[in-house]
């Protein structure tokens, strides 16, 4: 339990982590149902990367716009595709804790 909490909190310092080149393995537009509050949409991006001869490591990140989510997720889905190269930030002591570089989301 504490290890998972540490992993999540360490993401706050991800901007300082080293980077590696990764490759998108899957992109999904997902609908999240919230009962009578309506649905929201998000983009799920799964990727893989290696560090030298170590790996492959995998990760998944989500992008969920606040406004006009259906239209924006559909547009973003057309911009990110399988086998696209992306920049990944990873924790040096444990590369299994990783995230996409913010630049990936800025291009949406």
C-alpha positions as CSV (number, residue, x, y, z in Angstrom):
1,X,0.0,0.0,0.0
2,X,2.7,2.5,1.0
3,X,4.7,1.6,-2.1
4,X,1.8,2.5,-4.4
5,X,1.3,5.8,-2.5
6,X,5.1,6.6,-2.9
7,X,4.9,5.8,-6.6
8,X,1.9,8.2,-7.1
9,X,3.5,10.9,-5.0
10,X,6.8,10.6,-6.9
11,X,5.0,11.7,-10.1
12,X,5.0,15.2,-8.6
13,X,8.7,15.4,-9.4
14,X,8.4,13.7,-12.9
15,X,9.6,17.0,-14.6
16,X,13.0,16.2,-13.1
17,X,13.2,12.6,-14.3
18,X,15.3,11.4,-17.2
19,X,13.7,10.9,-20.5
20,X,13.6,8.0,-23.0
21,X,12.1,7.6,-26.5
22,X,9.0,5.5,-26.4
23,X,6.4,4.2,-28.9
24,X,2.6,4.3,-28.6
25,X,1.1,0.8,-28.6
26,X,-2.6,1.6,-28.2
27,X,-4.9,4.6,-28.2
28,X,-8.4,4.4,-27.0
29,X,-11.2,7.0,-26.6
30,X,-13.1,6.0,-23.5
31,X,-16.5,6.9,-22.2
32,X,-16.9,7.1,-18.5
33,X,-20.4,6.7,-17.2
34,X,-21.4,8.7,-14.1
35,X,-25.0,7.6,-13.7
36,X,-27.4,10.5,-13.9
37,X,-24.6,13.0,-13.8
38,X,-23.9,12.3,-17.5
39,X,-20.9,10.8,-19.2
40,X,-17.3,12.1,-19.7
41,X,-14.7,11.1,-22.2
42,X,-11.0,10.6,-22.0
43,X,-8.1,9.5,-24.1
44,X,-6.1,6.5,-23.0
45,X,-2.5,6.2,-24.4
46,X,-0.5,3.1,-23.8
47,X,3.2,3.0,-24.6
48,X,6.4,1.1,-24.3
49,X,10.1,2.2,-24.0
50,X,13.5,0.8,-23.2
51,X,16.5,2.2,-21.4
52,X,19.6,0.9,-23.2
53,X,19.3,-2.9,-23.1
54,X,16.9,-2.7,-20.1
55,X,13.2,-3.1,-20.8
56,X,10.8,-2.9,-22.4
57,X,8.8,-1.0,-19.8
58,X,5.2,0.0,-20.4
59,X,2.9,2.7,-19.2
60,X,-0.5,4.2,-19.7
61,X,-1.6,7.8,-19.4
62,X,-5.0,9.5,-19.6
63,X,-6.0,12.9,-21.0
64,X,-9.5,14.1,-20.0
65,X,-10.5,17.6,-21.2
66,X,-12.9,19.6,-19.0
67,X,-15.0,21.2,-21.7
68,X,-16.3,19.8,-25.0
69,X,-14.9,16.4,-24.1
70,X,-16.5,14.4,-26.9
71,X,-15.2,16.7,-29.7
72,X,-11.8,17.3,-28.2
73,X,-11.1,13.6,-27.4
74,X,-12.1,12.6,-31.0
75,X,-9.8,15.3,-32.4
76,X,-7.0,14.2,-30.1
77,X,-7.5,10.6,-31.1
78,X,-6.8,11.5,-34.7
79,X,-3.5,13.2,-33.7
80,X,-2.0,10.3,-31.7
81,X,-1.6,6.9,-33.4
82,X,-0.1,3.5,-32.8
83,X,3.7,3.3,-33.4
84,X,4.0,7.1,-33.0
85,X,7.2,8.1,-31.2
86,X,6.7,9.8,-27.8
87,X,8.9,11.1,-25.1
88,X,8.6,9.3,-21.7
89,X,9.8,10.4,-18.3
90,X,10.8,7.6,-15.9
91,X,11.9,7.4,-12.3
92,X,15.7,6.5,-12.4
93,X,15.5,4.1,-9.5
94,X,12.4,2.3,-10.9
95,X,11.6,2.9,-14.6
96,X,8.3,1.0,-14.2
97,X,7.1,4.3,-12.6
98,X,6.8,6.5,-15.7
99,X,4.7,9.1,-17.5
100,X,4.4,10.7,-20.8
101,X,6.3,14.0,-21.2
102,X,3.8,16.9,-20.9
103,X,4.8,17.9,-24.5
104,X,2.7,15.0,-25.8
105,X,-0.5,16.5,-24.3
106,X,0.4,20.1,-25.3
107,X,0.2,19.1,-28.9
108,X,-3.4,18.2,-28.5
